[in-house]
Amino acid sequence: MIDYISGLHPVFQALLAGTFTYFVTALGAATVFLTKKVGQKLLDTMLGFAAGVMISASFWSLLLPAIELSTGGRLPKWFPAMVGFLSGSIFLRLADKILPHLHLNFPESQVEGIKVNWRATTLMILAITLHNIPEGLAVGIAFGAVAAGYPAASIMVAVTLALGIGLQNFPEGIAVSMPLRRAGFSKFKSFFLGQLSGLVEPLAAMIGAATVMYMRKLLPYALAFAAGAMIFVVVEEAIPESQQGKNTDMATMGTILGFIVMMILDVAFS
């Protein structure tokens, strides 16, 4: 299977990986066909797990390789990582400021972005869509790094990152579709709206792969950019959402478990 993937064009590899991560989001959303309710404790734990995976992937799969790739250059090896990380954070901050959205489990009075008269459902989906953009970019950049000839990059490492991102997408699909189902939406509409937020990942993955393939000097900056964007999402969205209920200890342990799982996957297959 890995040999087959290796023979494909890197942008197509990124498309397949982004489609996989989207599929796992849809799989999570599909739980509405099985049940109308998921316990809040379980949901908070899974959201914490997703945050842990993203933190771990940001360091092991993105930021550390960006620093290693910059070693021996004219600039200090930390400089590209710093610039990229800060740029990714600022990009998400600007998007967060402009795009109307509502975080999960937050009241409608706390809508962020420009003022619009959209339904809370639409705003919640936009929040998860914004969340998914850096995840898709990270996956695409990982495959583009292989094509760019980065020594430590391999198809297995890129596939592992896609697997980790996919794992944390499952609870996100549940977190969107399940509240809609409880609010009275039909099973199909709850599923449709839940999976909708993940559709941006294949496109973002292709953009990430193409960018580093054709502008190889940007690779360390691009890796750190994706890391910065993902950490912004974790701190601004994922962790606060997991801590909104009364299950803070379980959510925290979920974060730790997610970090460990992604670290093992990354180190074992790097």
C-alpha positions, 0 to 999 in steps of 0.5 A: 500500500505504501509503495503504491502511494509512493508512486503517485504525484505528491499533490494527489497523495495529499488529496488522498490523505486529506480525503481520508481525514475528511472521511473520518470527520464524516464517520464521526458525524455518522454516529447520529444514525446510531444514537441521539446522545453521546455522554458529555464526559465522553465527548469532553474527553474526546475533544481533549484527545483531539487537542493533545494529538494536534499539540503533539503533531505540531511539535513532532511532525512540523516544528521540530522538522522545520528547525532541523531543516534550517540547521546549517543555513545562513540564518539562525536555525530557529529563525525560519521556525519562529517566523513561520510559527508566528505567521501561522498564528497571525493568519488564524487570528485574522481569520478568526477576527473576520470569519463569523463563527461560534465555538462549540458549547458556547452561547450565541451571545459569544459569536465571533467575527464580523456581525451577521444574522446567520443561524447558530448552526451555520456559525458553529460549522464555520468554526470547525471549518476554520479549525480544519484548514491548518490540519489539511495544510499540515497533511499536505505540507508533509507530503510536499516535504517528501517531494522536496527531498527533505532527508527526514521526510518519508511517505510513512511519516506523512501517512502517520501524520494523516492518521493522527489528524484523522483520529482527532477528526472523529470526535469533531464530527460527533461534536458538530452533528450530535448537538444538532440531532439533540436540537431536533434536526433529522438524522440525515441533516445532522450528519450532512452538516456535521461532515460539511466542516471537513470538506475543506481539508482535501483542498487545504492539503493540496494547497500545502503540498503544491506550495512546498513542492514548487517553492522548496525554500519555503519548506521550513517556514511552511512546516512552522506555519502549519504548526503555529496555526494548529496551536492557535486552534488548540489554545483558542478553541479545542481546549476551551471547548473540552473544558466547558463542562464539569469534566475538566480532569477527564478532558485534561487526561484526554489531552495527555493521552492524545499527545502520547498517542501521536508522539508514539506514532510519529517517533515509531514511524519516523 
